[in-house]
């Protein structure tokens, strides 16, 4: 008996969840959010204090996909050419040739992205939005799927460069892990007691299948009431008294497509307002520029994003 497309999507998401769960203890919500981004070909910023498991989560997701994988360790002396590649003169052929950089892979882990200089960070702008690299006037398309999984430590400021708004807006969502509870921390000790389970992790989803599932996600039905709900949240962010810069249309699209993917991995072919609410803070918060005076009063983008969602009337419609 053949599976329906919704069953296929849910089964694929379950395989990824189980694979990552072999390494990452708990953090089911963070893993679900990361899967949503994968199915939308969106980029993920994993942000938290050191030692929480940001890089482990990123590498687990990458290894669960049958895709080419490269890692970029960001440092202040990293150059844009170290990321995108460089044209060099081949003396044997007498011609210039392009030597691809690590960004020319399907899954790219950018570790500690805020340690790279603004010049190097900007080299990722074209890659993340247009999925191409331009070197010496020649444009090179990136492979598909193309996913950037970046990690960032928001606590340590020495030797770091804050990501500009244009860079943050290109991340579909920001995921935070948080400290494990007591049971999860005991589970971590036991799981890593003998060996690193990451070393034995095998791909559970081919890159071509991921592209196919991404296209299927766009078939998930979104009612007019839910569309209006997404737009209402976006517009509310632009008029909030504590917000200098609200949600962009790119952010609205991220919330829209992300809700489709979340509904799909939960086994539905239609979006509910609850799907939008579940994604609102991870998709919106990092895109909000909080006013200086509000920030000095202790207001954070996360709590403002939560207020925005709470303040917009939820549509009630049969089948929505």
C-alpha positions as CSV (number, residue, x, y, z in Angstrom):
1,X,0.0,0.0,0.0
2,X,1.5,3.3,-1.1
3,X,1.8,6.2,1.3
4,X,0.0,9.5,0.7
5,X,2.2,12.6,0.4
6,X,1.4,13.7,3.9
7,X,2.3,10.3,5.3
8,X,5.6,10.4,3.4
9,X,6.4,13.8,4.8
10,X,5.6,12.7,8.4
11,X,7.6,9.5,8.0
12,X,10.6,11.4,6.7
13,X,10.4,13.9,9.6
14,X,10.2,11.0,12.0
15,X,13.3,9.4,10.6
16,X,15.2,12.7,11.0
17,X,13.9,13.1,14.5
18,X,14.9,9.6,15.5
19,X,18.3,10.0,13.9
20,X,19.1,13.3,15.7
21,X,17.6,11.9,18.9
22,X,20.3,9.2,19.0
23,X,22.8,12.0,19.7
24,X,20.8,14.9,21.1
25,X,19.1,14.2,24.4
26,X,15.7,15.9,24.8
27,X,15.3,19.2,23.0
28,X,12.4,17.9,20.9
29,X,11.1,21.4,20.2
30,X,14.4,22.6,18.9
31,X,14.8,19.5,16.7
32,X,11.3,20.0,15.3
33,X,12.0,23.7,14.5
34,X,15.2,22.6,12.8
35,X,13.3,20.1,10.7
36,X,10.8,22.7,9.6
37,X,13.7,24.8,8.4
38,X,15.2,21.9,6.5
39,X,11.9,21.2,4.7
40,X,11.7,24.9,3.7
41,X,15.3,25.1,2.6
42,X,15.7,27.7,5.2
43,X,18.8,28.6,7.2
44,X,19.0,28.2,11.0
45,X,20.9,30.2,13.6
46,X,21.5,28.1,16.7
47,X,22.2,30.5,19.5
48,X,23.0,29.7,23.2
49,X,25.8,29.7,25.8
50,X,28.8,27.4,25.3
51,X,28.6,23.7,25.9
52,X,24.8,23.4,25.4
53,X,25.1,21.3,22.2
54,X,24.7,23.8,19.4
55,X,27.4,22.3,17.2
56,X,26.3,18.7,18.0
57,X,22.8,19.5,16.9
58,X,24.0,21.1,13.7
59,X,26.3,18.2,12.9
60,X,23.6,15.6,13.7
61,X,21.2,17.3,11.3
62,X,23.9,17.4,8.6
63,X,24.9,13.7,9.0
64,X,21.2,12.7,8.9
65,X,21.0,13.9,5.4
66,X,22.8,12.2,2.5
67,X,24.3,15.5,1.4
68,X,27.7,17.0,1.0
69,X,28.8,18.7,4.2
70,X,31.5,21.3,5.0
71,X,32.3,23.2,8.1
72,X,33.6,26.7,8.4
73,X,35.2,27.7,11.7
74,X,34.9,31.4,12.0
75,X,37.8,33.5,13.3
76,X,38.6,37.2,13.0
77,X,41.3,36.5,10.4
78,X,38.9,34.5,8.1
79,X,38.7,36.1,4.7
80,X,35.7,36.1,2.3
81,X,37.8,34.1,-0.2
82,X,38.2,31.4,2.5
83,X,34.4,31.0,2.4
84,X,33.4,31.5,-1.2
85,X,36.5,30.3,-3.1
86,X,39.2,32.0,-5.2
87,X,40.2,32.2,-8.9
88,X,43.9,31.3,-9.4
89,X,46.1,31.2,-12.4
90,X,46.9,27.6,-13.5
91,X,50.4,27.7,-15.0
92,X,49.9,24.3,-16.7
93,X,46.8,25.4,-18.6
94,X,47.6,29.0,-18.8
95,X,44.1,30.0,-17.7
96,X,42.4,31.2,-14.5
97,X,40.5,28.5,-12.7
98,X,38.0,28.6,-9.8
99,X,38.8,26.8,-6.6
100,X,35.5,26.4,-4.7
101,X,35.4,27.4,-1.1
102,X,33.7,25.4,1.7
103,X,30.4,27.2,1.0
104,X,30.0,25.1,-2.2
105,X,28.4,22.3,-0.3
106,X,24.8,21.3,0.3
107,X,25.0,21.6,4.1
108,X,27.3,24.2,5.6
109,X,28.0,24.4,9.3
110,X,29.2,28.0,10.1
111,X,30.5,27.6,13.6
112,X,30.7,30.7,15.8
113,X,29.5,33.0,13.0
114,X,29.8,36.1,15.1
115,X,33.6,35.7,15.3
116,X,34.0,36.5,11.6
117,X,34.5,40.1,10.6
118,X,31.6,42.0,8.9
119,X,33.4,41.7,5.6
120,X,33.5,37.9,5.8
121,X,29.9,37.8,7.2
122,X,28.7,39.7,4.2
123,X,30.2,37.1,1.8
124,X,27.4,34.8,3.0
125,X,24.6,37.2,2.1
126,X,24.4,36.3,-1.6
127,X,24.9,32.6,-0.8
128,X,22.0,32.5,1.7
129,X,19.5,34.5,-0.3
130,X,20.3,33.8,-4.0
131,X,22.1,30.5,-3.6
132,X,25.0,31.5,-5.7
133,X,28.5,32.8,-5.4
134,X,30.1,35.6,-7.5
135,X,33.9,35.6,-7.6
136,X,35.8,37.9,-10.0
137,X,32.6,38.8,-11.8
138,X,31.7,35.1,-12.5
139,X,28.6,33.7,-10.9
140,X,28.7,30.0,-9.7
141,X,25.4,28.4,-8.6
142,X,25.3,26.5,-5.3
143,X,24.1,22.9,-5.1
144,X,20.6,22.2,-3.9
145,X,19.5,21.7,-1.3
146,X,21.7,24.5,0.2
147,X,21.4,24.9,4.0
148,X,23.4,27.1,6.4
149,X,23.4,25.9,10.0
150,X,25.2,28.6,12.0
151,X,26.0,28.7,15.7
152,X,26.5,31.8,17.8
153,X,27.4,32.5,21.4
154,X,25.4,35.5,22.6
155,X,27.2,35.9,25.9
156,X,30.9,36.3,25.0
157,X,31.4,39.7,23.3
158,X,35.2,39.9,23.2
159,X,36.5,39.3,19.7
160,X,33.0,39.0,18.2
161,X,31.1,41.1,15.7
162,X,27.3,41.3,16.0
163,X,25.4,40.1,13.0
164,X,23.8,43.0,11.0
165,X,20.0,43.1,10.4
166,X,20.4,42.1,6.8
167,X,22.3,38.9,7.8
168,X,19.9,38.0,10.6
169,X,16.9,38.4,8.2
170,X,18.3,35.7,6.0
171,X,18.0,33.1,8.7
172,X,14.6,31.6,8.6
173,X,14.6,31.1,12.4
174,X,16.7,31.3,15.5
175,X,16.7,28.2,17.7
176,X,17.7,28.2,21.4
177,X,18.4,25.0,23.3
178,X,18.7,26.0,26.9
179,X,20.1,23.9,29.8
180,X,18.9,20.3,30.1
181,X,16.8,19.3,33.0
182,X,18.1,16.7,35.5
183,X,16.8,13.7,33.7
184,X,18.2,14.9,30.4
185,X,21.6,15.6,31.9
186,X,21.8,12.1,33.3
187,X,20.9,10.8,29.9
188,X,23.7,12.8,28.3
189,X,26.2,11.3,30.7
190,X,25.1,7.8,29.9
191,X,24.8,8.3,26.2
192,X,28.3,9.6,25.8
193,X,29.8,7.3,28.5
194,X,31.5,4.8,26.1
195,X,31.7,6.6,22.7
196,X,30.4,9.5,20.7
197,X,27.2,8.4,19.0
198,X,27.7,11.1,16.4
199,X,30.5,9.0,14.9
200,X,28.1,6.2,13.9
201,X,25.3,8.3,12.6
202,X,24.2,7.4,9.1
203,X,22.1,9.4,6.6
204,X,18.4,8.7,6.8
205,X,17.2,11.0,4.0
206,X,18.7,11.6,0.6
207,X,19.3,15.1,-0.7
208,X,17.1,14.5,-3.7
209,X,14.3,13.3,-1.5
210,X,14.6,16.4,0.7
211,X,14.1,18.6,-2.4
212,X,11.0,16.5,-3.3
213,X,9.6,16.8,0.2
214,X,10.2,20.6,0.1
215,X,8.0,20.9,-3.0
216,X,5.3,18.7,-1.3
217,X,5.2,21.1,1.7
218,X,4.0,23.9,-0.6
219,X,0.9,21.8,-1.2
220,X,-0.3,22.2,2.4
221,X,-3.5,24.2,2.3
222,X,-3.5,27.6,4.0
223,X,-6.9,29.2,4.4
224,X,-7.5,32.9,3.9
225,X,-8.2,33.4,7.6
226,X,-4.7,32.0,8.4
227,X,-3.1,34.1,5.7
228,X,-4.7,37.2,7.2
229,X,-3.5,36.0,10.7
230,X,0.2,35.9,9.4
231,X,-0.1,39.3,7.8
232,X,-1.8,40.8,11.0
233,X,1.2,39.6,13.1
234,X,3.7,41.1,10.7
235,X,1.9,44.4,10.6
236,X,1.5,44.5,14.3
237,X,5.3,44.2,14.6
238,X,5.9,47.3,12.5
239,X,3.7,49.5,14.7
240,X,4.8,48.2,18.1
241,X,6.0,51.0,20.4
242,X,9.1,49.1,21.5
243,X,10.2,48.1,17.9
244,X,12.4,50.2,15.7
245,X,12.3,47.7,12.8
246,X,9.5,45.2,12.4
247,X,9.0,42.0,10.4
248,X,10.0,42.1,6.7
249,X,8.0,40.5,3.9
250,X,10.8,37.9,3.8
251,X,9.9,37.2,7.5
252,X,6.2,36.9,6.6
253,X,7.0,34.3,3.9
254,X,9.2,32.4,6.4
255,X,6.3,32.2,8.9
256,X,3.9,31.2,6.1
257,X,6.1,28.4,4.6
258,X,7.3,27.3,8.0
259,X,3.7,26.8,9.1
260,X,3.1,24.6,6.0
261,X,6.1,22.5,6.9
262,X,5.1,22.2,10.6
263,X,1.6,21.1,9.7
264,X,3.1,18.5,7.3
265,X,5.5,16.9,9.7
266,X,2.6,16.8,12.2
267,X,0.6,14.7,9.6
268,X,-1.8,17.4,8.4
269,X,-2.5,18.8,4.9
270,X,-3.7,22.1,6.2
271,X,-2.4,24.8,8.5
272,X,-3.9,25.7,11.8
273,X,-3.4,29.0,13.7
274,X,-1.6,26.9,16.3
275,X,1.1,26.2,13.7
276,X,1.7,29.9,13.2
277,X,1.8,30.5,16.9
278,X,4.3,27.7,17.5
279,X,6.7,29.3,15.0
280,X,6.1,33.0,15.6
281,X,8.8,33.6,18.2
282,X,11.6,31.6,16.5
283,X,10.8,33.2,13.2
284,X,10.1,36.8,14.3
285,X,12.2,37.6,17.4
286,X,15.7,37.8,15.8
287,X,14.3,40.0,13.0
288,X,13.0,42.7,15.4
289,X,15.1,45.7,16.1
290,X,14.2,46.8,19.7
291,X,14.3,50.5,20.4
292,X,17.3,51.6,22.4
293,X,15.3,53.0,25.3
294,X,13.2,49.8,25.5
295,X,16.3,47.7,25.5
296,X,17.7,49.7,28.4
297,X,14.5,49.0,30.3
298,X,15.2,45.2,29.9
299,X,12.8,44.6,27.0
300,X,13.9,41.7,24.8
301,X,12.9,40.7,21.3
302,X,11.6,37.3,22.4
303,X,9.1,38.7,24.9
304,X,8.0,41.4,22.4
305,X,7.4,38.7,19.8
306,X,5.4,36.7,22.3
307,X,3.3,39.8,23.1
308,X,2.7,40.4,19.4
309,X,1.3,37.0,18.9
310,X,-0.8,37.3,22.1
311,X,-2.2,40.6,21.0
312,X,-3.4,39.5,17.6
313,X,-6.9,37.9,17.4
314,X,-6.7,34.2,16.5
315,X,-9.0,33.3,13.6
316,X,-11.7,30.7,14.3
317,X,-12.7,28.9,11.2
318,X,-13.8,25.3,10.6
319,X,-10.9,23.4,9.1
320,X,-8.4,26.2,9.6
